[in-house]
Amino acid sequence: MSDDIEEIKAQLKKLSARATNQKMNLHDLAEELPVDWPKIMTVAQETHDAYKALEEARAALKEAEAKVAG
């Protein structure tokens, strides 16, 4: 079971980096407006997806740790 937890933690690290990168992409796009305004929906959706995946992984970790605790 601890292997599962370690795997989820590794995934969390990657997802966190992805979410942070997407946040910066969204921030950069906002600062450059109105240039590239057609990209707003795409970048926003990618950012949303990244944070959704991160939240789901955090919930999976919490659930896995609760199973181990018992």
VOLUM-30264 format. One record per residue (C-alpha): x negated, y negated, z negated; residue in one letter. Coordinates in Angstrom, 3 decimals. Layout:
# VOLUM-30264
node x = X	y = Y	z = Z	res = A
...
//
This chain:
# VOLUM-30264
node x = 0.000	y = 0.000	z = 0.000	res = M
node x = -2.855	y = -2.417	z = -0.710	res = S
node x = -4.004	y = -1.872	z = 2.875	res = D
node x = -0.650	y = -3.260	z = 3.988	res = D
node x = -1.111	y = -6.268	z = 1.748	res = I
node x = -4.605	y = -6.897	z = 3.074	res = E
node x = -3.328	y = -6.595	z = 6.644	res = E
node x = -0.551	y = -9.104	z = 5.939	res = I
node x = -3.055	y = -11.484	z = 4.302	res = K
node x = -5.286	y = -11.290	z = 7.381	res = A
node x = -2.279	y = -11.967	z = 9.587	res = Q
node x = -1.309	y = -14.883	z = 7.343	res = L
node x = -4.737	y = -16.420	z = 7.794	res = K
node x = -4.405	y = -16.271	z = 11.586	res = K
node x = -0.829	y = -17.550	z = 11.545	res = L
node x = -1.772	y = -20.403	z = 9.237	res = S
node x = -4.562	y = -21.470	z = 11.590	res = A
node x = -2.154	y = -21.258	z = 14.539	res = R
node x = 0.469	y = -23.324	z = 12.716	res = A
node x = -2.076	y = -25.955	z = 11.755	res = T
node x = -3.305	y = -26.133	z = 15.341	res = N
node x = 0.245	y = -26.541	z = 16.626	res = Q
node x = 0.918	y = -29.247	z = 14.034	res = K
node x = -2.089	y = -31.147	z = 15.329	res = M
node x = -0.949	y = -30.674	z = 18.943	res = N
node x = 2.443	y = -32.124	z = 18.029	res = L
node x = 0.813	y = -34.986	z = 16.154	res = H
node x = -1.521	y = -35.761	z = 19.057	res = D
node x = 1.362	y = -35.678	z = 21.511	res = L
node x = 3.371	y = -38.065	z = 19.341	res = A
node x = 0.483	y = -40.512	z = 19.137	res = E
node x = 0.068	y = -40.498	z = 22.917	res = E
node x = 3.718	y = -41.186	z = 23.717	res = L
node x = 5.108	y = -42.133	z = 26.181	res = P
node x = 2.351	y = -40.286	z = 28.051	res = V
node x = 3.241	y = -36.597	z = 28.486	res = D
node x = 6.738	y = -37.112	z = 27.036	res = W
node x = 8.066	y = -34.162	z = 29.123	res = P
node x = 5.923	y = -31.851	z = 26.949	res = K
node x = 7.787	y = -32.774	z = 23.743	res = I
node x = 10.223	y = -29.853	z = 23.795	res = M
node x = 7.554	y = -27.292	z = 24.694	res = T
node x = 5.094	y = -28.398	z = 22.024	res = V
node x = 7.866	y = -28.741	z = 19.444	res = A
node x = 9.147	y = -25.222	z = 20.194	res = Q
node x = 5.637	y = -23.765	z = 19.968	res = E
node x = 5.159	y = -25.524	z = 16.624	res = T
node x = 8.523	y = -24.274	z = 15.370	res = H
node x = 7.670	y = -20.709	z = 16.423	res = D
node x = 4.285	y = -20.865	z = 14.707	res = A
node x = 5.769	y = -22.034	z = 11.404	res = Y
node x = 8.616	y = -19.527	z = 11.620	res = K
node x = 6.120	y = -16.674	z = 12.060	res = A
node x = 4.083	y = -18.017	z = 9.139	res = L
node x = 7.153	y = -18.176	z = 6.896	res = E
node x = 8.156	y = -14.625	z = 7.851	res = E
node x = 4.666	y = -13.331	z = 7.086	res = A
node x = 4.705	y = -15.060	z = 3.694	res = R
node x = 8.019	y = -13.383	z = 2.920	res = A
node x = 6.621	y = -10.006	z = 4.012	res = A
node x = 3.613	y = -10.492	z = 1.730	res = L
node x = 5.843	y = -11.393	z = -1.208	res = K
node x = 7.955	y = -8.295	z = -0.569	res = E
node x = 4.898	y = -6.019	z = -0.261	res = A
node x = 3.416	y = -7.396	z = -3.487	res = E
node x = 6.723	y = -6.899	z = -5.281	res = A
node x = 6.797	y = -3.234	z = -4.190	res = K
node x = 3.298	y = -2.696	z = -5.540	res = V
node x = 4.164	y = -4.413	z = -8.817	res = A
node x = 7.025	y = -2.164	z = -9.079	res = G
//
